[in-house]
Amino acid sequence: MNVKSWRNLLRFSIPNSVGINGQLLQSELHATGLSEIHTSAYTEMGNAIRVGTMQAEARARKPTFSKIKLEDFAKEFAKSFAA
């Protein structure tokens, strides 16, 4: 996907937050070169964020966070990856 296609994708993503039709968004994303499965997933994700489903699900699961800091994980990962 080239830079122009990504700009088009962003152009149609931002107005979606103010009510662009999901079907229109999906067809425009498809026109920029994204596959049908990706346009469908992207549209579904945007809708879940917009209506609050995604946030509600995350809050309901009450995730627990690790005490390991990202920097410490990155160092350990780098060692494993280099091996």
C-alpha positions as CSV (number, residue, x, y, z in Angstrom):
1,M,0.0,0.0,0.0
2,N,1.5,3.4,-1.0
3,V,1.4,6.7,1.0
4,K,-1.5,8.0,-1.1
5,S,-3.6,5.0,-0.2
6,W,-2.9,5.4,3.5
7,R,-3.8,9.0,3.3
8,N,-7.1,8.0,1.7
9,L,-7.6,5.4,4.4
10,L,-7.1,8.0,7.2
11,R,-9.3,10.5,5.4
12,F,-12.2,8.1,5.5
13,S,-11.4,6.9,9.1
14,I,-11.6,10.2,10.7
15,P,-15.0,11.3,9.4
16,N,-16.4,7.9,10.5
17,S,-16.2,9.1,14.1
18,V,-18.8,11.7,13.2
19,G,-21.2,9.4,11.6
20,I,-20.1,8.2,8.1
21,N,-22.0,5.1,7.1
22,G,-20.1,1.9,7.9
23,Q,-20.9,0.4,4.5
24,L,-19.5,3.5,2.8
25,L,-16.4,3.4,4.9
26,Q,-15.9,-0.3,4.1
27,S,-16.3,0.3,0.3
28,E,-13.9,3.3,0.4
29,L,-11.3,1.3,2.4
30,H,-11.7,-1.5,-0.1
31,A,-11.1,1.0,-2.9
32,T,-7.8,2.0,-1.4
33,G,-6.6,-1.6,-1.8
34,L,-7.4,-3.2,1.5
35,S,-8.8,-6.7,1.3
36,E,-12.5,-7.4,2.2
37,I,-11.6,-9.2,5.4
38,H,-9.4,-6.3,6.6
39,T,-12.0,-3.6,5.6
40,S,-14.7,-5.6,7.5
41,A,-12.5,-6.0,10.6
42,Y,-11.5,-2.3,10.6
43,T,-15.1,-1.1,10.2
44,E,-16.2,-3.5,13.0
45,M,-13.4,-2.3,15.3
46,G,-14.3,1.4,14.6
47,N,-17.9,0.7,15.4
48,A,-17.0,-1.1,18.7
49,I,-15.0,1.9,19.8
50,R,-17.6,4.4,18.8
51,V,-20.5,2.6,20.6
52,G,-18.4,1.7,23.6
53,T,-18.5,-2.1,23.2
54,M,-14.8,-2.4,23.2
55,Q,-14.3,-0.4,26.3
56,A,-17.1,-2.1,28.1
57,E,-15.7,-5.5,27.4
58,A,-12.2,-4.5,28.7
59,R,-13.7,-3.0,31.8
60,A,-15.8,-6.1,32.5
61,R,-12.8,-8.4,32.3
62,K,-10.8,-6.2,34.8
63,P,-7.4,-7.0,33.4
64,T,-4.5,-7.3,35.8
65,F,-1.2,-5.8,34.9
66,S,2.2,-7.3,35.4
67,K,4.7,-5.7,37.7
68,I,7.4,-6.1,34.9
69,K,8.2,-2.8,33.3
70,L,8.3,-2.5,29.6
71,E,11.9,-1.5,29.6
72,D,12.9,-4.6,31.6
73,F,10.8,-6.8,29.2
74,A,12.5,-5.2,26.2
75,K,16.0,-6.0,27.6
76,E,15.1,-9.7,28.2
77,F,13.3,-10.0,24.9
78,A,16.4,-8.5,23.1
79,K,18.6,-11.1,24.7
80,S,16.3,-14.0,23.7
81,F,15.8,-12.6,20.2
82,A,19.6,-12.2,19.7
83,A,20.2,-15.8,20.7
